Amino acid sequence: MATVINYQLSMFGKFSISPTPETISTLMPKINERTKQVFLPNLISSQQIEIPSNRVTAISNLGFVTQDQKYNISILNERIDVTYNKPSDVDVSMDDFYELAIEAFTALFDNSNAVSNRLALNIQEVCEMESFDKMKSKGKELLKAAAFYEGKPLAEWSMRTNSQENIQLNEADELVNYITEVTSAQDMTGQKAAVLFHIDINTVPKNANIRFDVSALKQFVQTVTPVAQRIANDVERLISGD
């Protein structure tokens, strides 16, 4: 049985939401009201290397995080992510998370029109395996490898697939990547074997026009979450051998 460990919804573009007290005091009540969560401000620090002057500049971006660290909002210069990270004892459904994420984006862009040139939805799940031998043999079943590997156990393995198709957003065709990565894994102690799978559904990057608002984001989620669920179910059956 697979366990979801991460959901994410992202919008890409050029954003200028400064981490000022005024911005925080304006956005935080809107986000909390729409999501029905208690988000607190969180500064995200990063570094930018300026090549001509060989200088490193510190950059601070605005973020929000719930007290239990379950939900995060990261407002970076070129993307905004709303993320769910599974705590030890709480499960959130796919539909519930993406509904919350849309509400968070709605609060951020309450008075904006087109704000983004790319959209992306990510899901990460883990399937615990009965043993390391089972994990290694699963790679043999799923992959075609060079003749050298015949008869040899696979210490680790991974596979990546992508298919593209058009969907309708804002009454226009948008080409979308459906990417799935399946990878062998083990826990931090090295005692348990698992298989991770990551589903990344995104509009292709070649169109750089700023054209997506929150209504397009909502259409995107409604269109691709059924596909994401189907892929997740198929991968789980593939891993379990059913």
C-alpha positions in Angstrom: 0.0 0.0 0.0 1.5 3.3 -1.1 1.7 6.3 1.3 1.6 9.9 0.1 4.5 11.9 1.6 4.2 15.1 -0.4 1.9 17.1 -2.6 2.8 20.3 -4.4 1.1 22.9 -6.6 3.2 25.5 -8.4 2.9 28.6 -10.5 6.0 29.9 -12.4 6.6 33.5 -13.5 8.2 36.7 -12.4 6.9 37.5 -8.9 7.7 40.5 -6.7 6.0 39.9 -3.4 8.5 41.5 -0.9 8.8 40.1 2.7 7.8 43.4 4.3 5.7 43.8 7.5 3.0 45.4 5.4 2.9 42.5 2.9 2.8 40.0 5.7 0.0 41.8 7.6 -2.1 42.0 4.4 -1.5 38.5 3.0 -1.5 36.3 6.2 -5.2 37.0 7.2 -6.4 36.4 3.6 -4.5 33.1 3.4 -5.7 31.9 6.8 -9.3 32.9 6.0 -9.4 31.2 2.7 -7.5 28.0 3.7 -9.0 27.6 7.2 -5.5 27.0 8.4 -3.2 29.0 10.7 -0.2 30.1 8.6 2.7 32.0 10.1 5.3 34.1 8.3 8.6 32.4 7.4 11.6 34.0 5.7 13.3 31.9 3.1 17.0 32.8 2.7 19.1 32.1 -0.4 22.2 33.3 -2.1 22.8 34.9 -5.5 26.3 34.9 -7.1 27.1 38.1 -9.0 29.7 37.0 -11.5 31.1 40.4 -12.7 31.9 41.5 -9.1 32.5 38.0 -7.7 30.2 38.8 -4.9 27.6 36.7 -3.0 24.3 38.5 -2.2 21.9 37.2 0.4 18.3 37.2 -0.7 15.2 36.9 1.5 11.9 35.7 0.1 8.6 35.4 1.8 7.0 32.2 3.0 4.2 31.0 5.2 4.1 27.7 7.2 1.6 26.2 9.5 2.6 25.5 13.1 2.6 21.7 12.6 4.9 22.2 9.4 2.2 20.3 7.4 1.6 23.1 4.8 4.1 25.5 3.3 3.9 28.4 0.9 7.1 29.5 -0.7 7.1 32.8 -2.7 10.3 32.9 -4.7 11.2 35.2 -7.5 10.4 32.8 -10.3 7.9 30.4 -8.8 5.4 30.0 -6.0 4.9 26.6 -4.3 2.2 25.4 -2.0 3.3 22.1 -0.4 2.0 19.4 1.9 4.5 17.3 3.8 3.0 14.4 5.6 3.3 14.4 9.4 3.6 11.0 11.2 0.0 10.5 12.0 -2.2 12.6 9.6 -3.3 11.8 6.0 -4.7 14.4 3.6 -6.5 13.4 0.4 -5.3 14.6 -3.0 -8.6 16.5 -3.6 -8.4 18.2 -0.1 -4.9 19.4 -0.6 -5.3 20.8 -4.1 -8.5 22.6 -3.0 -6.5 24.2 -0.1 -3.7 25.1 -2.5 -6.0 26.8 -4.9 -7.5 28.8 -2.0 -4.0 29.9 -1.0 -3.2 31.1 -4.6 -6.5 32.9 -4.7 -5.6 34.8 -1.5 -2.1 35.7 -3.0 -3.5 36.9 -6.3 -6.9 38.3 -5.2 -6.7 41.4 -7.4 -4.4 40.1 -10.1 -5.1 39.0 -13.7 -2.6 36.8 -15.6 0.3 36.0 -13.3 2.1 32.9 -14.5 3.6 31.2 -17.6 3.8 27.6 -16.3 1.8 25.4 -13.9 2.9 22.2 -12.2 1.4 19.6 -9.9 3.7 17.1 -8.1 2.9 14.0 -6.0 5.4 11.8 -4.1 4.5 8.4 -2.7 6.4 5.6 -1.0 5.7 1.8 -1.1 7.5 -0.1 1.7 8.9 -3.4 0.4 8.9 -6.7 2.3 12.7 -7.0 2.0 15.8 -5.6 0.2 15.7 -8.7 -2.1 12.2 -7.9 -3.1 13.1 -4.3 -3.9 16.1 -5.4 -6.0 14.2 -8.1 -7.9 11.4 -5.5 -8.7 14.0 -3.5 -10.6 14.8 -6.7 -12.6 11.2 -7.1 -13.5 10.6 -3.5 -14.5 13.8 -2.6 -16.4 15.7 -3.7 -19.4 19.5 -3.3 -18.7 22.8 -4.0 -20.4 23.9 -7.6 -20.6 26.5 -6.9 -17.9 23.8 -6.8 -15.2 22.3 -10.2 -16.1 22.5 -12.5 -13.1 23.7 -9.7 -10.8 21.6 -8.2 -8.0 20.7 -4.5 -8.5 22.0 -2.4 -5.6 19.8 0.4 -6.8 17.6 1.2 -9.8 15.3 3.9 -11.3 13.2 4.5 -14.3 11.6 7.6 -15.8 8.8 7.9 -18.3 7.1 10.9 -19.9 4.2 11.3 -22.2 2.8 14.6 -23.5 -0.7 15.6 -24.6 -2.8 18.7 -25.0 -5.4 19.9 -22.5 -7.7 22.9 -22.6 -6.9 25.8 -20.4 -8.6 29.2 -20.9 -10.1 27.9 -24.1 -6.6 27.2 -25.6 -4.5 24.1 -26.1 -1.7 23.6 -23.7 0.9 20.9 -24.0 1.4 19.0 -20.8 4.2 16.7 -19.6 3.1 13.6 -17.6 6.3 12.5 -15.9 6.7 9.5 -13.6 9.9 8.5 -11.8 10.1 5.2 -9.9 13.2 4.7 -7.8 14.5 2.1 -5.2 15.1 3.6 -1.8 15.8 2.8 1.9 15.1 4.6 5.1 17.6 6.7 7.0 18.7 3.7 9.2 19.2 1.4 6.2 16.9 -1.2 7.7 13.9 -0.9 5.5 13.5 -1.1 1.7 11.1 0.9 -0.3 10.2 2.2 -3.7 9.6 5.9 -4.2 7.5 7.2 -7.1 7.2 10.8 -8.1 4.5 12.2 -10.5 5.2 15.5 -12.1 2.5 17.0 -14.3 3.4 20.4 -15.9 2.8 22.6 -18.8 5.8 22.5 -21.1 8.4 25.3 -20.6 8.8 26.4 -24.2 5.9 28.9 -24.0 7.1 31.8 -21.8 4.1 34.0 -22.2 2.4 35.2 -19.0 -1.1 33.8 -19.5 -2.3 31.8 -16.5 -4.4 33.3 -13.7 -5.9 31.4 -10.7 -9.0 30.4 -12.8 -6.6 28.6 -15.2 -4.8 27.0 -12.2 -8.2 25.6 -11.1 -8.9 24.2 -14.6 -5.5 22.6 -14.6 -6.0 20.9 -11.2 -9.5 19.7 -12.2 -8.1 18.3 -15.5 -4.9 16.6 -14.3 -5.7 15.3 -10.8 -7.8 12.3 -12.2 -4.8 11.5 -14.4 -2.4 11.7 -11.5 -4.6 9.4 -9.4 -4.8 6.9 -12.3 -1.0 7.0 -12.7 -0.5 6.5 -8.9 -2.9 3.5 -8.9 -1.2 2.0 -11.9 2.3 2.4 -10.4 1.2 1.0 -7.1 -0.2 -2.1 -8.9 3.1 -2.4 -10.9 5.2 -2.3 -7.8 3.0 -4.7 -5.8 2.8 -7.1 -8.8 -1.0 -7.3 -8.8 
